């Protein structure tokens, strides 16, 4: 018979908690955000002006969509 220690119990509880947490909340890349939420976030703070220009007020965006639009804009060519 294997002896169960406090460490084993804590580890099992932690694993169960992580499994349950992942089922409850949607993946961050699938969560929709308004333009105001994106522009006001710390993550995109340095691109605030660009995002204000390229995102629409009445639309929501996933993190992936925001990053794709930002990348497209930043890699665009400058006209002479």
Secondary structure, DSSP 8 states (H G I E B T S, - for coil): -----HHHHHHHHHHHHHHHHHHHS--GGG--EEHHHHHTSSTTGGGHHHHHHHS-TT-EE-HHHHHHHHHHHHTS----
